[in-house]
Amino acid sequence: MKATFALIIAAGVLSGCSQGERTMSKKINQACADKPNCVSTLDNREKFQLAPFTLKDSVTLEQIETVALTLPGAKTAEAESHYLRIECTSKIMRFVDDLELEIQGDQLIVRSESRVGYSDFGVNRKRAEQLRSALQQAGLLAN
């Protein structure tokens, strides 16, 4: 009984603390910090770097948003003319990661980062590659 109660309390505390920052600043053009919980198309360091996302002509942010919202736990948090921030919330622990997307010329700049914790166990890289695959299937990326 005591163990069950302790487990419930621990889960409540962890999920309550898992939300991280509530107001997010735009980090799309920043390199990832030295923690393995972030990936970016603009970061040149191998463990943080994503291959470029080259868009086909006339792709709109609205088309990209439609595809991005098919990712697990995704919801739009901020949208501007060429910038989009999608919050991706994990199913069990309710951790929030920020997927930032910005169109710059024919490139989609992608940055995905966990709000809390040191390592993400590859979740942000996996999400970015899921996005790449979904954008390819939707015919929005150049070959």
C-alpha positions in Angstrom: 0.0 0.0 0.0 2.7 2.5 1.0 4.7 1.6 -2.2 1.7 2.2 -4.4 1.0 5.5 -2.7 4.7 6.6 -3.1 4.6 5.6 -6.8 1.5 7.7 -7.3 3.0 10.7 -5.5 6.3 10.4 -7.5 4.4 10.2 -10.8 2.4 13.3 -9.9 5.5 15.3 -8.9 7.4 14.2 -12.1 4.5 15.0 -14.4 3.8 18.3 -12.7 7.5 19.3 -13.2 7.8 18.0 -16.7 6.2 21.0 -18.4 9.4 23.1 -18.4 9.1 26.7 -19.5 5.7 28.0 -20.3 6.7 30.9 -22.4 9.2 29.9 -25.0 11.6 32.2 -26.8 12.4 31.7 -30.5 15.6 29.6 -30.7 15.4 28.5 -34.4 18.7 30.3 -35.3 20.6 29.2 -32.2 23.0 26.3 -32.0 22.0 23.5 -29.7 23.4 23.6 -26.1 25.9 20.9 -25.2 23.2 18.6 -24.0 22.2 15.6 -26.2 18.5 16.7 -26.3 18.5 18.9 -29.4 19.0 18.6 -33.2 19.1 21.4 -35.8 19.7 21.8 -39.5 21.8 24.9 -38.6 24.1 23.1 -36.1 27.4 22.0 -37.7 28.4 19.6 -34.9 27.8 16.0 -35.9 25.8 14.8 -32.9 23.4 17.8 -33.2 23.3 18.2 -37.0 20.3 17.4 -39.2 20.7 17.1 -43.0 19.1 20.0 -44.9 15.3 20.0 -45.7 15.2 21.4 -49.3 11.6 22.4 -50.3 10.0 22.2 -53.6 8.9 25.5 -55.2 5.9 27.2 -53.7 5.6 25.2 -50.6 3.8 27.1 -47.9 4.1 27.0 -44.1 0.5 26.0 -43.9 1.3 22.8 -45.9 4.2 22.1 -43.6 2.1 22.7 -40.6 -0.5 20.2 -41.8 2.1 17.5 -42.1 3.9 18.4 -38.8 0.6 18.1 -36.9 0.4 14.4 -37.8 3.5 13.8 -35.6 2.6 12.2 -32.2 1.5 14.7 -29.5 1.9 17.7 -31.9 -0.1 20.9 -31.6 0.6 24.4 -32.9 1.9 26.8 -30.3 3.0 29.7 -32.4 2.6 30.6 -36.1 4.1 33.6 -38.0 4.5 34.2 -41.7 7.6 32.0 -42.2 8.0 30.6 -38.7 6.1 27.8 -36.8 6.6 26.3 -33.3 5.0 23.0 -32.7 4.8 21.6 -29.2 5.1 17.8 -29.0 4.0 16.3 -25.8 4.9 12.7 -24.8 2.1 10.4 -24.1 3.0 9.1 -20.6 5.1 11.6 -18.8 3.8 14.6 -20.6 7.2 16.0 -21.4 7.1 18.9 -23.9 9.6 19.3 -26.8 9.6 22.3 -29.1 9.8 21.6 -32.9 10.6 24.9 -34.6 10.3 25.3 -38.3 11.2 28.3 -40.5 11.2 28.7 -44.3 14.4 30.5 -45.5 14.5 30.6 -49.3 14.1 27.0 -50.5 15.2 25.6 -47.1 13.1 24.5 -44.2 15.1 25.2 -41.0 14.3 22.6 -38.4 15.2 22.6 -34.7 13.8 20.2 -32.2 14.7 20.4 -28.5 13.5 19.0 -25.2 12.5 21.6 -22.6 13.7 19.7 -19.6 16.3 17.0 -18.9 19.8 16.2 -20.1 19.3 13.5 -22.7 16.3 12.8 -24.8 17.4 9.3 -25.9 17.2 10.3 -29.5 13.6 11.4 -29.5 14.2 14.7 -31.2 16.3 13.3 -34.0 13.6 10.6 -34.5 10.9 13.3 -34.6 12.9 15.3 -37.2 13.4 12.3 -39.4 9.7 11.4 -39.1 8.9 14.9 -40.2 11.3 14.5 -43.2 9.7 11.3 -44.2 6.2 12.7 -43.9 7.1 15.8 -45.9 8.6 13.6 -48.6 5.5 11.4 -48.7 3.4 14.6 -49.1 5.6 15.7 -52.0 6.9 18.8 -50.4 10.6 18.1 -50.4 12.9 18.3 -53.4 14.9 15.1 -54.0 
